């Protein structure tokens, strides 16, 4: 029996709409009524779907960034900045910036070393 795909081009708009509300890929697949493995296979098999998911990933991150900003600025008191920071670190691999200072001694150039050897 042939395996018939349930893929439809309109799923591209659906994925952007759903993920634009902050849903993850897994939650989006569930809302679309397909398994996550099917969702991933559509990415592999359908270039337009792959592009839509890439755009949707950005839309989802922007959704959560805006929530973070609302909480951080006190615009939305229901938003916990600490919770959103943790969420962004886990989902989008945000990280705390760490300053690093490198101190090195001046190393002789080859010409300086040769001059010292001749002198």
C-alpha distances in whole Angstrom, upper triangle without the diagonal:
4,7,9,13,15,18,21,24,26,25,28,30,29,29,33,34,33,34,37,38,38,34,33,30,28,30,29,25,26,27,25,22,20,20,23,20,18,22,23,19,20,24,22,20,22,26,27,26,27,31,30,30,33,35,34,35,38,39,38,41,43,42,44,46,48,48,49,52,53,53,55,57,58,56,54,55,52,51,52,52,52,49,47,49,47,44,44,45,42,39,41,43,46,49,53,54,57,60,61,64,64,68,69,72,73,72,74,73,74,77,78,78,79,82,83,83,85,87
4,6,9,12,15,17,21,23,22,24,27,26,26,30,31,30,31,34,35,35,32,31,27,26,28,26,23,24,26,22,21,18,19,21,18,16,19,20,17,17,21,19,17,19,22,24,22,24,27,27,27,30,32,31,32,35,36,35,38,40,40,41,44,45,45,47,49,50,51,53,55,56,54,52,53,50,49,50,50,50,47,45,47,45,42,42,43,40,37,38,40,44,47,50,52,54,57,58,61,62,65,66,70,70,69,72,71,71,74,76,75,77,79,80,80,83,85
4,6,10,12,15,18,20,19,21,24,23,23,26,28,27,28,31,32,32,29,27,23,23,24,23,19,20,22,19,17,15,15,17,15,12,15,16,13,14,17,16,14,16,20,21,19,21,24,24,23,26,28,27,29,32,32,32,34,37,36,37,40,41,41,43,46,46,47,49,51,52,50,48,50,47,45,46,46,46,43,41,43,41,38,38,39,36,33,35,37,40,43,47,48,51,54,55,58,59,62,63,67,67,67,69,68,69,71,73,73,74,77,78,78,80,83
4,7,9,12,15,17,16,19,21,20,21,24,25,24,26,29,30,30,27,26,22,22,23,21,18,19,20,17,16,14,15,17,15,12,15,16,13,13,16,16,13,14,18,19,17,19,22,22,22,25,27,26,27,30,30,30,33,35,34,36,39,40,40,42,44,45,46,48,50,50,49,46,48,45,44,45,45,46,42,40,42,41,37,37,39,36,33,34,36,39,43,46,48,51,54,55,58,59,63,64,67,68,67,70,68,69,72,74,73,75,78,78,79,81,83
4,5,9,12,14,12,15,18,17,17,20,22,21,22,25,26,27,24,22,19,19,20,18,15,17,17,14,13,11,12,14,13,9,11,13,10,9,13,13,10,11,15,15,14,16,19,18,18,21,23,22,23,27,26,26,29,31,31,32,35,36,36,38,41,41,42,44,46,47,45,43,45,42,40,42,42,42,39,37,39,37,34,34,35,33,29,30,33,36,39,43,45,47,50,52,55,56,59,61,64,65,64,67,66,66,69,71,71,72,75,76,76,78,81
4,6,10,11,10,13,15,14,15,18,19,18,20,23,24,24,21,21,18,17,18,16,13,14,14,11,10,9,11,14,13,9,11,13,11,10,13,15,12,12,16,15,13,16,18,17,17,20,22,20,22,25,25,24,28,29,28,30,33,34,34,36,38,39,40,42,44,44,42,40,42,39,38,39,40,40,37,35,37,36,32,32,34,32,28,30,32,35,38,42,44,47,50,51,55,56,60,61,64,65,65,68,67,68,70,72,72,74,76,77,77,80,82
4,7,9,7,10,12,12,12,15,17,16,18,20,22,23,20,19,16,17,17,14,12,14,14,11,11,10,12,13,13,9,9,12,10,7,11,12,10,9,12,11,9,12,15,13,14,17,18,17,19,22,22,22,25,27,26,28,31,32,32,34,36,37,38,40,42,42,41,39,41,38,36,38,38,39,36,34,35,35,31,31,32,30,27,27,30,33,36,40,42,44,47,49,52,53,57,58,62,63,62,65,64,65,67,69,69,71,73,74,75,77,79
4,5,6,8,10,10,12,14,15,16,17,19,21,22,20,20,17,18,19,15,14,16,15,11,13,12,15,16,16,13,12,15,13,10,12,14,12,10,12,11,9,13,14,13,14,17,18,17,20,22,21,22,25,26,26,28,30,31,32,34,36,36,38,40,41,42,40,38,40,38,36,38,38,39,36,34,36,35,32,31,33,32,28,28,31,34,37,41,42,45,48,50,53,54,58,59,63,64,63,66,65,66,68,70,70,72,74,75,76,78,80
4,5,6,8,9,11,12,14,15,17,18,20,22,20,20,17,19,19,16,15,18,16,13,15,15,17,18,18,15,13,15,14,11,12,14,12,9,10,8,8,11,12,10,12,15,15,15,18,20,19,20,23,24,24,27,29,29,30,33,34,35,37,38,40,41,38,37,40,37,36,38,37,39,36,33,35,35,31,30,33,31,27,27,30,32,36,39,41,44,46,48,51,52,56,58,61,61,61,64,63,64,66,68,68,70,72,73,74,76,78
4,5,6,7,9,10,11,13,15,16,18,19,18,19,17,18,18,14,14,16,14,11,14,14,17,18,19,16,14,16,16,13,14,17,15,12,13,10,9,13,13,10,13,16,15,14,17,19,18,19,22,23,22,25,27,27,28,31,32,32,34,36,37,38,36,34,37,34,33,35,35,37,34,31,33,34,30,29,32,30,27,27,30,32,35,39,40,44,46,48,51,53,56,58,62,62,62,65,64,65,68,69,70,71,73,74,75,78,79
4,5,5,6,9,10,10,12,14,16,17,15,15,13,15,14,11,10,13,11,8,11,11,14,14,15,12,10,13,13,10,11,14,13,11,12,10,7,11,12,9,10,13,13,12,15,17,16,16,20,21,20,22,25,25,26,29,30,30,32,34,36,36,34,32,35,32,31,33,33,34,31,29,31,30,27,26,29,27,23,24,27,29,33,36,38,41,44,46,49,50,54,56,59,60,60,63,62,63,66,67,67,69,72,72,73,76,77
4,5,5,7,9,10,11,12,15,16,15,15,13,15,15,12,12,15,14,11,14,14,16,15,17,14,11,13,14,10,10,14,13,10,10,7,5,8,8,5,7,10,10,9,12,14,13,15,18,18,18,21,23,23,25,27,28,29,31,33,34,35,33,31,34,32,30,32,32,33,30,27,29,29,26,25,27,26,22,22,25,27,31,34,35,38,41,43,46,48,51,53,56,57,57,60,59,60,63,64,64,66,68,69,70,73,74
4,6,5,6,9,10,10,13,15,14,15,14,16,16,12,13,16,13,11,15,15,18,18,19,17,14,16,17,14,14,17,17,14,14,10,9,12,11,7,9,12,10,9,13,14,12,14,17,17,17,20,22,22,23,25,27,27,29,31,32,33,30,29,32,30,28,30,30,32,30,27,29,29,26,24,27,26,23,22,26,27,31,34,35,39,41,44,47,48,52,54,57,58,59,61,60,62,64,65,66,68,70,71,72,74,76
4,5,5,6,9,10,11,13,12,13,12,14,13,9,10,12,10,8,12,13,15,15,17,15,12,15,16,13,14,17,17,15,15,12,10,13,13,9,10,13,12,10,13,15,13,13,17,17,16,19,21,21,22,25,26,26,28,30,31,32,30,28,30,28,27,29,29,31,28,25,27,28,24,23,26,25,21,22,25,27,31,34,35,39,42,44,47,49,53,55,58,59,60,62,62,63,66,67,67,69,71,72,73,76,77
4,5,5,6,8,10,11,9,10,9,11,10,7,8,11,9,8,12,12,14,13,15,13,10,12,14,11,11,15,16,13,14,11,8,10,11,7,7,10,9,7,9,12,10,10,14,15,14,16,19,20,20,23,24,25,26,28,30,31,29,27,29,27,25,27,27,28,25,23,25,25,21,20,23,22,18,18,22,23,27,30,32,35,38,40,44,45,49,51,55,56,56,59,58,60,62,63,64,66,68,69,70,72,74
4,6,5,6,9,10,10,11,10,13,13,9,12,14,12,12,15,16,17,16,18,17,13,15,17,14,13,17,18,15,15,12,10,11,10,6,7,9,7,5,8,9,7,9,12,12,12,15,17,17,18,20,22,22,24,26,27,28,26,25,28,26,24,26,25,27,25,22,23,24,20,19,22,21,18,17,21,22,26,29,30,34,36,39,42,44,48,50,53,54,55,57,57,59,61,62,62,65,67,67,69,71,72
4,6,5,7,9,9,12,12,14,12,9,12,14,11,11,15,16,18,17,20,19,15,18,20,17,16,20,21,18,18,15,13,15,14,10,10,13,10,8,11,12,9,10,13,13,12,15,17,16,17,20,21,21,23,26,26,27,25,23,26,24,22,25,25,27,24,21,24,24,21,20,23,23,19,19,23,24,27,30,32,36,38,41,44,46,50,52,56,57,57,60,60,62,64,65,65,68,70,70,72,74,75
4,5,6,7,6,9,9,11,9,6,9,11,8,9,12,14,15,15,18,17,13,16,18,16,16,20,21,18,19,16,14,15,15,11,10,13,12,8,10,12,9,9,12,13,11,13,16,16,16,19,21,21,22,25,26,26,24,22,25,22,21,23,23,25,22,19,22,22,18,18,21,20,17,17,21,22,26,29,31,35,37,40,43,45,49,51,55,56,57,60,60,62,64,65,65,68,70,70,71,74,75
4,5,5,5,6,7,10,9,6,10,12,10,11,14,15,16,14,17,17,13,15,18,16,15,18,20,18,18,16,13,14,13,10,8,10,9,5,7,9,7,5,9,10,9,11,13,14,14,17,19,19,20,23,24,25,23,21,24,21,19,21,21,22,20,17,19,19,16,15,18,17,13,14,18,19,22,25,27,31,34,36,40,42,45,48,51,53,53,56,56,58,60,61,62,64,66,66,68,70,71
4,5,7,10,11,14,12,10,14,15,13,14,18,18,20,18,21,20,17,18,21,19,18,21,23,20,20,17,15,16,14,11,10,12,9,6,8,8,5,5,8,8,6,10,12,12,12,15,17,17,19,21,22,23,21,19,22,20,18,20,20,22,20,17,19,20,16,15,19,18,15,15,19,19,23,25,27,31,33,36,39,42,45,48,51,52,53,56,56,58,60,61,62,64,66,66,68,70,71
4,6,9,12,13,11,10,14,14,12,14,17,18,20,18,22,21,18,20,23,21,20,24,25,23,23,20,18,19,18,15,13,15,13,10,11,11,8,6,10,9,6,9,12,11,11,14,16,15,17,19,21,21,19,17,19,17,15,18,18,20,18,15,18,19,15,15,19,18,15,16,19,20,23,26,28,31,34,37,40,43,46,49,53,54,55,58,58,60,63,63,64,66,68,68,70,72,73
4,7,10,12,10,9,13,14,13,15,18,18,19,17,20,20,17,18,22,20,19,23,24,23,23,21,18,18,18,15,13,14,13,9,9,10,7,4,7,8,6,6,10,10,10,12,14,15,16,18,20,20,19,17,19,16,14,16,16,18,15,12,15,15,12,11,15,14,11,12,16,16,20,22,25,28,31,34,37,40,43,46,50,51,52,55,55,57,60,60,61,63,65,65,67,69,70
4,7,8,6,6,10,10,9,12,14,15,15,13,17,17,14,16,19,18,17,20,22,21,21,20,17,17,17,14,12,13,13,9,9,11,10,6,9,11,9,10,13,14,13,15,18,18,19,21,23,23,22,20,21,19,17,18,19,19,16,14,17,16,12,13,16,14,11,13,16,18,21,24,26,30,33,36,39,41,45,47,51,53,53,57,56,59,61,62,62,65,66,67,68,71,72
4,5,5,6,9,10,10,12,14,14,13,11,14,15,12,13,16,16,15,18,20,19,20,19,15,15,16,14,10,12,13,9,8,11,11,7,9,12,11,11,14,16,15,17,20,20,21,22,25,25,24,22,24,21,19,19,19,20,17,15,16,15,12,12,14,12,9,11,14,16,19,23,25,28,31,34,37,39,43,45,49,51,51,54,54,56,59,59,59,62,64,64,65,68,69
4,6,5,6,9,10,10,12,11,11,8,11,11,8,9,13,12,11,14,16,16,17,16,12,12,14,12,8,10,12,9,8,12,12,9,12,15,14,14,17,19,19,20,23,24,24,26,28,29,28,26,27,25,22,23,23,23,20,18,20,19,15,15,17,14,11,12,15,18,21,25,27,30,33,35,39,40,44,46,50,51,52,55,54,56,59,59,60,62,64,64,65,68,69
4,5,5,6,9,10,11,10,8,6,9,11,8,10,13,13,13,16,18,18,19,19,15,15,17,15,12,14,16,13,12,15,15,12,15,18,17,16,19,21,20,22,25,25,25,27,30,30,29,27,28,25,23,24,24,24,20,19,21,19,16,16,18,15,12,14,17,20,23,26,29,32,35,37,41,42,46,48,52,53,54,57,56,58,61,62,62,64,66,66,67,70,71
4,5,5,6,9,10,10,10,9,12,13,11,13,16,15,16,19,20,20,21,20,16,17,18,16,13,16,16,13,12,16,15,12,14,17,15,15,19,20,19,20,23,24,24,26,28,28,27,24,26,23,21,22,23,23,19,18,20,19,15,16,19,16,13,16,19,21,24,27,30,33,36,38,42,44,48,50,54,55,56,59,59,61,63,64,64,67,69,69,70,73,74
4,5,5,6,9,9,10,9,12,12,9,11,14,13,13,17,18,17,18,17,13,14,15,13,10,13,14,10,11,14,13,11,14,16,14,15,19,20,19,21,24,24,25,27,29,29,28,25,27,24,22,24,24,25,22,20,22,21,17,18,20,18,15,16,20,22,25,29,31,34,37,40,43,45,49,51,54,56,56,59,59,61,63,64,64,67,69,69,70,73,74
4,5,5,6,5,6,6,9,8,6,9,11,11,12,15,16,15,17,16,13,13,16,13,11,14,16,12,13,17,16,14,17,19,18,19,22,23,23,25,27,28,28,31,33,33,32,29,31,28,26,27,28,28,24,23,25,24,20,21,22,20,17,19,22,24,27,31,33,36,39,41,45,46,50,52,56,57,57,60,60,61,64,65,65,67,70,70,71,74,75
4,5,5,6,6,7,11,10,9,12,15,14,15,18,19,19,21,20,16,17,19,17,15,18,19,15,16,19,18,16,19,21,19,20,23,24,23,25,28,28,28,31,33,33,31,29,30,27,25,26,28,28,24,23,25,24,20,21,23,21,18,20,23,26,29,32,35,38,41,43,47,49,52,54,58,60,60,63,63,64,67,68,68,70,72,73,74,76,78
4,5,8,10,11,14,13,11,15,17,15,16,20,20,19,21,19,16,18,19,16,14,18,18,14,16,19,17,15,18,20,18,19,22,23,22,24,27,26,27,30,32,31,30,27,28,25,24,26,27,28,24,23,26,25,21,22,24,22,19,21,24,26,30,33,35,39,42,44,48,50,53,56,59,61,61,64,64,66,68,69,69,72,74,74,75,78,79
4,6,9,10,13,11,9,13,14,12,14,17,17,16,18,17,13,15,17,14,13,17,17,14,16,19,17,16,20,21,19,21,24,25,24,27,29,29,30,32,34,34,32,30,32,29,27,29,30,31,27,26,28,27,23,24,26,24,21,22,26,28,31,35,37,40,43,45,49,51,54,56,60,61,62,65,64,66,68,69,69,72,74,74,75,78,79
4,7,10,12,10,10,13,14,13,16,18,18,18,20,19,16,18,20,17,16,20,20,17,19,22,21,19,23,25,23,24,27,28,27,29,32,32,32,35,37,37,35,32,34,30,30,31,32,33,29,28,30,29,25,26,28,26,23,25,28,30,33,37,39,42,46,48,51,53,57,58,62,63,64,67,66,68,70,71,71,74,76,76,77,80,81
4,7,8,6,7,10,11,10,13,15,15,15,18,18,14,16,18,16,15,18,20,17,18,21,21,19,22,25,23,24,27,28,28,30,33,33,33,36,38,38,36,34,35,32,31,32,33,33,29,28,30,29,25,26,27,25,22,24,26,29,32,36,38,41,44,46,50,51,55,56,60,61,61,64,64,65,68,69,69,71,73,74,74,77,79
4,5,5,6,9,10,11,13,14,15,16,19,19,15,16,19,18,15,18,20,18,18,22,21,20,22,25,24,24,27,29,28,30,33,33,33,35,38,38,37,34,36,32,31,31,32,32,28,27,29,27,24,24,26,23,20,22,25,28,31,34,37,39,42,44,48,49,53,54,58,59,59,62,62,63,66,67,67,69,71,72,72,75,77
4,5,5,6,9,10,11,13,14,15,17,18,14,14,17,16,13,16,18,15,15,19,19,17,19,22,22,22,25,27,26,27,30,31,31,33,36,36,35,33,34,31,29,29,30,29,26,25,26,24,21,21,22,19,17,19,21,24,27,31,33,36,39,40,44,45,49,51,54,56,55,58,58,59,62,63,63,65,68,68,68,71,73
4,5,5,6,9,10,11,12,14,16,18,14,14,17,17,14,17,19,18,17,21,22,20,22,25,25,25,28,30,29,30,33,34,34,36,39,39,38,36,37,34,32,33,33,32,29,28,29,27,24,24,25,21,19,21,23,26,29,32,35,37,40,41,45,46,49,51,54,56,55,58,58,59,62,63,62,64,67,67,68,71,72
4,5,5,6,9,10,10,12,15,15,12,13,16,15,13,16,19,17,17,21,21,20,23,25,25,26,28,30,30,31,34,35,35,37,40,40,39,37,38,35,33,34,34,34,31,29,31,29,26,26,27,24,21,23,25,28,31,35,37,39,42,44,47,48,52,53,57,58,58,60,60,61,64,65,65,67,69,70,70,73,74
4,5,5,7,9,10,10,13,13,9,10,13,12,10,13,15,13,14,17,18,16,19,22,21,22,25,26,26,28,31,31,32,34,36,37,36,33,35,32,30,31,31,31,28,26,28,26,23,23,24,21,18,19,22,25,28,32,34,36,40,41,45,46,49,51,54,56,55,58,57,59,62,63,63,65,67,68,68,71,73
4,5,5,6,9,10,12,13,10,9,13,13,10,12,15,14,14,17,18,17,19,22,22,23,25,27,27,28,31,32,33,34,37,38,37,35,37,34,31,32,31,31,28,26,27,26,23,22,23,20,18,18,20,24,27,30,32,35,38,39,42,43,47,48,52,53,52,55,54,55,58,59,59,61,64,64,65,67,69
4,5,5,6,8,11,13,10,10,13,14,12,14,17,17,17,20,21,20,22,25,25,26,28,30,31,32,35,36,37,38,40,41,40,38,40,37,35,36,35,35,32,30,31,30,27,26,27,24,21,22,24,27,30,34,35,38,41,42,45,46,50,51,54,55,54,57,56,57,60,61,61,63,65,66,66,69,71
4,5,5,6,8,9,7,7,11,11,10,13,15,14,15,18,19,19,21,24,24,25,27,29,30,31,33,35,36,37,39,40,39,37,39,36,34,35,35,35,32,30,31,30,27,26,27,25,22,22,25,27,31,34,36,39,41,43,46,47,50,52,55,56,55,58,57,58,61,62,62,64,66,67,68,70,72
4,6,6,7,8,6,4,8,9,8,9,12,12,13,16,17,17,19,21,22,23,25,27,28,29,31,33,34,35,37,38,37,35,38,35,33,33,33,33,30,28,29,28,25,24,25,23,19,19,22,24,28,31,33,35,38,39,42,43,47,48,51,52,52,54,53,54,57,58,59,60,63,64,64,67,68
4,6,7,10,9,7,11,12,11,12,15,16,16,19,20,20,22,24,25,26,28,30,31,32,34,36,37,38,40,42,40,39,41,39,36,37,36,36,33,31,31,30,27,26,27,25,22,22,23,26,29,33,34,36,39,40,43,44,47,48,51,52,51,54,53,53,56,58,58,59,62,63,63,65,67
4,7,9,8,8,11,13,13,14,17,17,18,21,22,23,24,27,27,29,30,32,33,35,37,38,39,40,42,44,42,41,43,41,38,39,38,39,36,34,34,33,30,29,30,28,25,25,27,30,33,36,38,40,43,44,47,47,51,52,55,55,55,57,56,56,59,61,61,62,65,66,66,68,70
4,6,5,6,9,10,11,12,14,15,17,19,20,21,23,25,25,27,29,30,32,33,35,36,38,39,41,42,40,39,42,39,37,38,37,38,35,33,34,33,30,28,30,28,25,24,27,29,33,36,37,40,42,43,46,47,51,52,55,55,55,57,56,57,59,61,61,63,65,66,67,69,71
4,5,5,6,9,10,11,12,14,15,17,18,20,22,23,24,26,27,29,31,32,33,35,37,38,39,41,39,38,41,39,36,37,36,37,35,32,33,32,29,28,29,28,24,23,25,28,31,34,35,38,40,41,44,45,48,49,52,53,52,55,53,54,57,58,59,60,62,64,64,66,68
4,5,5,6,9,10,11,12,14,16,16,18,20,21,22,25,26,27,29,30,32,33,35,36,37,39,37,36,39,37,35,36,35,36,34,31,32,32,29,27,29,28,24,23,26,28,31,35,35,38,41,42,45,46,49,51,54,54,54,56,55,56,58,60,61,62,64,66,66,68,70
4,5,5,6,9,10,10,12,14,15,16,18,20,20,22,24,25,27,28,30,31,33,34,36,37,35,34,37,34,32,33,33,34,31,28,29,29,26,25,26,25,21,21,24,26,29,33,34,37,39,41,44,45,49,50,54,54,54,57,55,57,59,61,61,63,65,66,67,69,71
4,5,5,6,9,10,11,13,14,15,17,19,20,21,23,25,26,27,29,31,32,33,35,36,35,34,36,34,32,33,32,32,30,27,28,28,24,23,24,23,19,18,21,23,27,30,31,34,36,38,41,42,45,47,50,51,50,53,52,53,56,57,57,59,61,62,63,65,67
4,5,5,6,8,10,11,12,14,16,17,18,21,21,23,25,26,27,29,31,32,33,35,33,33,35,34,31,32,31,32,30,27,27,28,25,22,24,23,20,18,21,23,26,30,30,33,35,37,40,41,45,46,49,50,50,52,51,52,55,56,57,58,60,61,62,65,66
4,5,5,6,9,10,10,12,14,15,16,18,20,21,23,24,26,27,29,30,31,33,31,30,33,31,29,30,29,30,28,25,26,26,23,21,24,23,19,18,21,23,26,30,31,34,36,38,41,42,46,48,51,52,52,55,53,55,57,59,59,61,63,64,65,67,69
4,5,5,6,9,9,10,12,14,15,16,18,20,21,22,24,26,27,28,30,31,30,29,31,29,27,28,27,28,25,22,23,23,20,18,20,19,16,15,18,20,24,27,28,31,34,36,39,40,44,46,49,50,50,53,52,54,56,57,58,60,62,63,64,66,68
4,5,5,7,9,10,11,13,15,16,17,19,21,22,23,25,26,27,29,31,29,29,31,29,27,27,26,27,25,22,22,23,20,17,19,18,15,13,16,18,21,25,26,29,31,33,36,37,41,42,46,47,47,49,49,50,53,54,54,56,58,59,60,63,64
4,5,5,6,9,10,11,12,15,15,17,19,20,21,23,25,26,27,29,27,26,29,28,25,26,25,27,25,21,22,23,20,18,20,20,16,14,18,19,22,25,26,29,32,34,37,38,42,44,47,48,48,51,50,52,54,55,56,58,60,61,62,64,65
4,5,5,6,9,10,10,12,14,15,17,18,20,21,23,24,26,27,25,24,27,25,23,24,23,25,22,19,20,21,18,16,19,18,14,13,17,18,22,25,26,30,32,34,38,39,43,45,49,50,50,53,52,54,56,57,58,60,62,63,64,66,68
4,5,5,6,9,10,11,12,14,16,17,18,20,22,22,24,26,25,24,26,24,21,22,21,22,20,17,18,18,15,13,15,14,11,10,13,14,18,21,23,26,29,31,34,36,40,42,45,46,47,50,49,51,54,54,55,57,59,60,61,63,65
4,5,5,6,9,10,10,12,14,15,16,18,20,21,22,24,23,22,25,24,21,22,20,22,20,17,17,18,15,13,15,16,12,10,13,14,18,20,21,25,27,30,33,35,38,40,44,45,46,48,48,50,52,53,54,56,58,58,60,62,63
4,6,5,6,9,10,11,12,14,15,17,19,20,21,23,21,20,23,22,19,21,20,21,20,16,17,19,16,14,17,17,14,12,16,16,20,22,24,27,30,32,36,38,41,43,47,48,49,52,51,54,56,56,57,60,61,62,63,66,67
4,5,5,6,9,10,11,13,14,16,17,18,20,21,20,19,21,19,17,18,17,19,17,13,15,16,12,11,14,14,10,10,14,14,18,21,23,26,29,32,35,37,41,43,47,48,49,52,52,54,56,57,57,60,62,62,64,66,67
4,5,5,6,9,10,10,12,14,15,16,18,20,19,18,20,19,16,17,15,17,15,11,12,13,11,8,11,12,9,7,11,11,15,17,19,22,25,28,31,33,37,40,43,45,46,49,49,51,53,53,54,57,58,59,60,63,64
4,5,5,6,9,10,10,12,14,15,16,18,17,16,19,18,15,17,15,17,16,12,13,16,13,11,14,15,12,11,14,13,16,19,20,24,26,29,32,34,38,41,44,45,47,50,49,52,54,54,55,58,59,60,61,64,65
4,6,5,6,9,10,11,13,14,16,17,15,14,17,16,13,15,14,16,15,11,13,15,12,11,15,15,13,12,16,15,18,20,22,26,28,31,35,37,41,44,47,49,50,53,53,55,57,58,59,61,63,63,65,67,68
4,5,5,6,9,10,11,12,14,15,14,13,15,14,11,12,11,13,11,8,10,12,9,8,11,12,10,10,13,12,15,17,20,23,26,29,32,35,39,41,45,47,48,51,51,54,56,56,57,60,61,61,63,66,66
4,5,5,6,9,10,10,12,14,14,13,15,15,12,13,10,13,12,9,9,12,10,8,11,13,12,10,13,11,14,15,17,21,23,26,30,32,36,39,42,44,45,49,49,51,54,54,54,57,59,59,61,63,64
4,5,5,6,9,10,10,12,11,11,14,13,11,13,11,14,14,10,12,15,13,12,15,17,15,14,17,15,18,19,20,24,26,29,33,35,39,42,45,47,48,52,52,54,56,56,57,60,61,62,64,66,66
4,5,5,6,9,10,11,10,8,11,10,7,9,9,12,11,8,10,13,11,11,14,16,14,14,17,15,18,19,21,24,27,30,34,37,40,43,47,48,50,53,54,56,59,58,59,62,63,63,65,68,68
4,5,5,6,8,10,10,9,11,11,7,8,6,9,9,6,7,11,10,9,12,14,14,13,15,13,15,15,18,21,23,27,30,33,37,40,43,45,47,50,51,54,56,55,56,59,60,60,62,65,65
4,5,5,6,8,8,9,11,12,9,10,8,12,12,10,10,14,13,12,15,17,17,16,17,15,17,17,18,22,24,27,30,33,37,40,43,45,47,50,51,53,55,55,56,59,60,60,62,65,65
4,6,5,6,5,5,8,9,7,10,9,12,13,11,12,16,15,14,17,19,19,18,20,18,20,20,22,25,27,31,34,37,40,43,47,49,51,54,54,57,59,59,60,63,64,64,66,68,69
4,5,5,6,5,6,7,5,6,5,9,10,9,10,13,13,13,16,18,18,18,20,17,19,18,21,24,26,30,33,36,39,42,46,48,50,53,54,57,59,58,59,63,64,63,65,68,68
4,6,8,8,9,11,8,8,6,9,11,10,10,13,14,14,16,18,19,18,19,16,17,16,18,21,23,27,30,33,36,39,43,45,47,50,51,54,56,55,56,60,60,60,62,65,65
4,5,8,9,12,10,11,9,13,15,13,14,17,18,17,19,22,22,21,22,19,20,19,21,24,25,29,32,35,38,41,45,46,49,52,53,56,58,57,58,61,62,62,64,67,67
4,5,6,9,8,10,9,13,14,13,15,18,18,18,21,23,23,23,24,21,22,22,23,26,28,32,35,38,41,44,48,50,52,55,56,59,61,60,61,65,65,65,67,70,70
4,6,9,9,11,11,15,16,14,16,19,19,19,22,24,23,23,25,22,24,24,25,29,30,34,37,40,43,47,50,52,54,57,58,61,63,62,63,66,67,67,69,72,72
4,5,6,9,10,14,14,13,15,18,17,18,21,22,22,22,24,22,24,24,26,29,31,35,38,41,44,48,51,53,55,58,59,62,64,63,64,68,69,68,71,73,73
4,5,8,10,12,13,13,15,17,17,18,21,22,22,23,25,23,24,24,26,29,32,35,38,42,45,48,52,54,56,59,60,63,65,64,65,69,69,69,71,74,74
4,6,10,12,11,11,14,16,15,17,20,21,20,22,24,22,24,24,27,30,32,36,39,42,45,49,52,54,56,60,61,64,66,65,66,69,70,70,72,75,75
4,6,9,8,8,11,13,12,13,16,17,17,18,20,18,20,20,23,26,29,32,36,39,42,45,49,51,53,56,57,60,62,62,62,65,67,66,68,71,71
4,5,5,6,9,10,11,12,14,16,16,17,19,17,18,18,21,24,26,30,33,36,39,43,46,49,51,54,55,58,60,59,60,63,65,64,66,69,69
4,5,5,6,9,10,10,12,14,15,15,16,14,15,14,17,20,23,26,30,33,36,39,43,45,47,51,51,54,57,56,56,60,61,60,62,65,65
4,5,5,6,9,10,11,12,14,15,15,13,13,13,16,19,22,25,28,31,35,38,41,44,46,49,50,53,56,55,55,59,60,59,61,64,64
4,5,5,6,9,10,11,12,14,14,13,14,15,18,21,24,27,31,34,37,40,44,46,48,51,52,55,57,57,57,60,62,61,63,66,66
4,5,5,6,8,10,10,11,12,11,13,14,17,20,23,26,30,33,36,39,43,45,46,50,51,53,56,55,56,59,60,60,62,65,65
4,5,5,6,9,10,10,10,8,9,10,13,16,19,22,26,29,32,35,39,41,43,46,47,50,52,52,52,55,57,56,58,61,61
4,6,5,6,9,10,10,9,10,11,15,17,20,23,27,30,33,36,40,42,43,47,48,50,53,52,53,56,57,57,58,61,62
4,5,5,6,8,9,9,11,13,17,19,23,26,29,32,35,38,42,44,45,49,49,52,54,54,54,57,59,59,60,63,64
4,5,5,5,7,6,9,11,14,17,21,23,27,29,33,36,39,41,43,46,46,49,51,51,52,55,56,56,58,60,61
4,6,6,5,4,6,9,12,15,18,21,24,27,30,33,37,39,40,43,44,46,49,49,49,52,54,53,55,58,58
4,6,6,7,9,12,15,18,21,23,27,29,33,35,39,41,42,45,46,48,51,51,51,54,56,55,57,60,60
4,6,8,11,14,17,20,23,25,29,31,35,37,41,43,44,47,47,49,52,52,52,55,57,57,58,61,62
4,6,9,13,15,18,21,23,27,29,32,35,38,40,41,44,44,46,49,49,50,52,54,54,55,58,59
4,6,10,12,15,18,20,24,25,29,31,35,37,38,41,41,43,46,46,46,49,51,51,52,55,56
4,7,9,12,16,18,22,24,28,30,34,36,37,40,41,43,46,45,46,49,50,50,52,55,55
4,6,9,12,15,18,21,24,27,31,33,34,38,38,41,43,43,43,46,48,48,49,52,53
4,6,10,13,16,19,22,25,29,31,33,36,37,40,43,42,42,46,47,46,48,51,51
4,7,10,13,16,19,22,26,28,30,33,34,37,39,39,39,42,44,43,45,48,48
4,6,10,13,16,19,23,25,27,31,32,35,37,36,37,40,41,40,42,45,45
4,7,10,13,16,20,22,24,28,29,32,34,33,34,37,38,38,40,43,43
4,7,10,13,17,19,21,24,26,29,31,30,30,34,35,34,36,39,39
4,6,10,13,16,18,22,23,26,28,27,28,31,32,31,33,36,36
4,6,10,12,14,18,20,23,25,24,24,28,29,28,30,33,33
4,7,10,12,16,18,21,23,21,22,25,26,25,27,30,30
4,6,8,12,14,18,20,18,18,22,23,21,23,26,26
4,6,9,12,16,17,15,15,19,19,18,20,23,23
4,6,9,13,14,12,12,16,16,15,18,21,20
4,6,9,11,10,10,13,14,13,15,18,19
4,6,8,6,6,10,11,10,12,15,15
4,5,5,6,9,10,11,12,14,15
4,5,5,6,9,10,11,12,14
4,5,5,6,9,10,11,12
4,6,5,6,9,10,10
4,5,5,6,9,10
4,5,5,6,9
4,5,5,6
4,6,5
4,6
4
